[in-house]
Amino acid sequence: MGEVINLRQARKARDRREKEASATENRTRFGRTKAEKQVDTVSREQAERLLDGHRLDPAGPARD
């Protein structure tokens, strides 16, 4: 005779395996370290400063 299994426990174990697989996939797809986020922030701020420094008409009081 075959082995008797509890279907509820088997279903829960299967769901746990599926969730873990999708979590692993999401970690590799979306996960970034704090250092990577800081590098992106610094480079974005530098690009904004560079762009602002090249403006032709500064956002200040109007000159006559």
Secondary structure by P-SEA (a helix, b strand, c coil): ccccccaaaaaaaaaaaaaaaaaaaaaaaccccaaaaaaaaaaaaaaaaaaaaacccccccccc
